[in-house]
Structure formats: C-alpha cells, structure tokens
Amino acid sequence: MPNNSRKKQLLLHACCATCSGFLAGQLSADYQVAIFYYNPNIYPQSEYVRRRDEAKKYFARQECRFIESDSDHNKWREMIVGLEREPERGKRCEFCYRERLEQAARYARDHGFDAFASTLAISPHKDAQLINRLGKELEQKYGVEFLAGDWKKQDGFKRAMDLSHEHNFYRQNYCGCEYSRLEK
C-alpha cells in the first residue's frame, strides 16, 4: 500500500546562516523546509550580501530550497521614518519584525506553503513573545499556520552557536540595521 502522507511545507524566514542553520535542521524532521531570505533592514549592502551568500551556500549543501525576496533598503528606511531613534527592541524592531513576517506569510500563502516560521526568535536579543504574537496575527490575516516558538530555549541558541562554530559561519555583531549598528 503506498504511503500518501507527505511532510507539511514550511517557509522559514531566515536572517543569517548562524540563526537559521540549526533551526532548519531541527524543523526538517517534521517539515519540508524552504528558506525565505527577506531582510531589507540589513545595512550596508555588503553586510546584506555577506549574510545572504553564507546562508545560500550552507543551504545549497543541505539541499534545502533557498528563496530570496526583493529587499529594498531605501524603501525600508522610508517605512520606518520617525522610528530611527528607537532603541534596540523598541518600536522600530516591532515594525521590522512585522514587515519581515508579513512578507513571509504572504509568500507562503501565495506559493502554497502549509506554514511559515522565523528564525528571529532564536536570538536572545529578540523578543520571542512579540514575534510569536505578530506571527499569529498574520496567520489569521493570511490563512497560513504560523509555527510559533521561543527557539533559544532548551539550549537552542547554544546549539545554533555550536553549529556556527562547526561551520565557521560569519557572525555579525549587530542586528542588521544601521541604527542597531550605531548602538554597538
């Protein structure tokens, strides 16, 4: 008798290889994972390219589909006007999380994915409760399940760092936007 079951298709928003490598591996036990790289906040362009290329190279070796969405930094800057002086984890970050999650949700819906998630919640510098709340709101709006999690728990962040060291991933020292860069 043929096995008609298939793994659910998961679109995983990723910001870099360090945050996404471990989580994609964990989630692939239950899902067919595709990586969604949409990060218009990352500045300068050389930083964006470095993060993207490292993730793309890693996921090619893992035979994992890598999708890059248009990331227009100038448009992102226009969208956050008035939030430039917000501290890390403030209103600017909330807007940025929502923007990236919404693009992932829209792409997931438009391309037939069963669910979407984000690696943002693996970082100890990110507000996992806020990310999960936004994801659940977008689940309702787009009709695609959001896989919520505080991925840093149960040594998730430590295990991500171990994988990062094992593969000698580039590890940035700021979130990505020029405003968080100035805070370092």
C-alpha positions in Angstrom: 0.0 0.0 0.0 1.5 3.4 -1.0 2.3 6.0 1.7 0.2 9.0 0.7 1.4 11.1 3.6 3.8 14.0 3.0 5.6 16.4 5.2 4.0 19.8 5.5 5.7 22.5 3.5 7.3 25.2 5.9 8.6 28.5 4.7 11.3 29.6 7.2 12.2 33.2 7.3 15.9 33.4 7.9 18.2 36.4 8.7 21.6 34.6 8.5 23.2 31.2 8.5 24.1 31.3 12.2 20.4 31.7 13.3 18.9 29.5 10.6 21.2 26.5 10.2 20.4 24.8 13.4 16.6 25.6 13.4 16.1 24.5 9.8 17.8 21.2 10.7 15.5 20.7 13.7 12.3 21.6 11.8 13.2 19.3 8.9 12.4 16.3 11.0 8.7 17.2 10.7 8.6 19.7 7.7 9.9 20.1 4.2 11.7 23.4 4.9 12.4 26.1 2.4 14.4 29.1 3.5 13.0 32.6 2.8 15.6 35.4 2.9 13.9 38.8 3.2 15.8 41.3 5.2 15.5 44.9 3.8 16.7 46.2 7.2 20.3 44.9 6.8 22.8 47.7 6.1 25.2 48.2 4.4 24.7 46.3 1.2 28.0 44.5 1.7 26.6 43.1 5.1 23.4 42.0 3.4 25.3 40.2 0.7 27.7 38.5 3.1 24.8 37.2 5.3 22.8 36.1 2.2 25.6 34.4 0.5 26.7 32.5 3.5 23.2 31.2 4.2 22.7 30.4 0.5 25.9 28.4 0.3 25.1 26.5 3.5 21.5 25.6 2.4 22.7 24.6 -1.0 24.9 22.0 0.7 21.9 20.9 2.8 19.9 20.6 -0.4 17.4 23.0 1.0 15.5 25.4 -1.2 16.6 29.0 -0.8 14.2 31.8 -1.8 15.4 35.4 -1.8 12.8 38.1 -1.9 13.4 41.7 -3.0 14.9 43.6 -0.1 14.8 47.3 -0.9 16.7 49.0 2.0 15.7 52.5 0.8 12.0 51.6 0.9 12.5 50.1 4.4 14.1 53.3 5.6 11.1 55.2 4.2 8.8 52.9 6.1 10.5 53.5 9.5 10.6 57.3 9.3 10.1 58.5 12.9 11.4 55.4 14.5 15.1 55.9 13.8 15.9 56.9 17.4 14.1 53.9 18.9 16.3 51.7 21.0 17.0 48.1 20.1 13.9 46.0 20.9 11.7 49.2 20.6 9.0 50.2 18.2 11.4 50.1 15.2 12.2 46.5 15.9 8.5 45.7 16.2 7.8 47.3 12.8 10.8 45.4 11.3 9.7 42.0 12.7 6.2 42.6 11.4 7.4 43.6 7.9 9.6 40.6 7.5 7.0 38.2 8.9 4.3 39.7 6.7 6.4 39.2 3.6 6.9 35.6 4.7 3.2 35.0 5.4 2.2 36.5 2.0 4.8 34.4 0.1 3.7 31.3 2.0 0.1 31.8 1.1 0.8 32.8 -2.5 3.0 29.7 -3.1 1.0 27.0 -1.3 3.1 26.5 1.9 1.3 24.9 4.8 3.0 27.0 7.4 5.6 29.7 8.0 8.0 30.5 10.8 11.0 32.8 11.5 14.5 32.3 13.0 14.2 35.7 14.6 13.0 34.1 17.9 16.3 32.1 18.3 18.3 35.2 19.3 18.5 36.2 22.9 18.4 39.8 21.7 14.9 39.4 20.1 11.5 39.4 21.9 10.1 35.9 21.1 6.7 36.7 22.7 6.3 39.7 20.4 7.5 37.8 17.3 5.0 34.9 18.1 2.1 37.3 18.7 2.8 39.1 15.4 3.1 35.7 13.6 -0.2 34.6 15.0 -1.9 37.8 13.9 -0.5 37.3 10.4 -1.7 33.6 10.5 -5.2 35.0 10.8 -4.7 37.6 8.1 -3.2 35.2 5.5 -4.7 31.9 6.5 -1.3 30.1 6.8 -0.3 28.5 10.0 2.5 30.3 11.9 4.8 27.9 13.7 5.5 29.8 17.0 8.4 29.0 19.2 11.0 30.5 21.5 13.7 28.7 19.7 16.5 29.8 22.0 15.0 27.7 24.8 16.2 24.2 25.6 19.7 25.2 24.5 18.5 26.2 21.0 20.7 29.3 20.9 23.7 27.4 22.3 23.2 24.6 19.7 22.9 27.2 17.0 26.2 28.7 18.1 27.8 25.3 18.2 26.7 24.7 14.6 28.0 28.2 13.7 31.4 27.4 15.1 31.5 24.0 13.5 30.9 25.5 10.0 32.9 28.7 10.8 29.9 30.9 9.9 30.4 34.7 9.8 28.8 36.0 13.0 27.7 39.6 12.9 27.8 41.8 16.0 24.6 43.8 15.4 21.0 43.1 14.3 21.4 44.4 10.8 20.0 47.9 10.5 22.2 50.9 10.6 20.5 52.1 13.8 21.3 49.0 15.7 24.8 49.2 14.3 25.2 52.6 15.8 24.2 51.3 19.3 27.2 48.9 19.4 
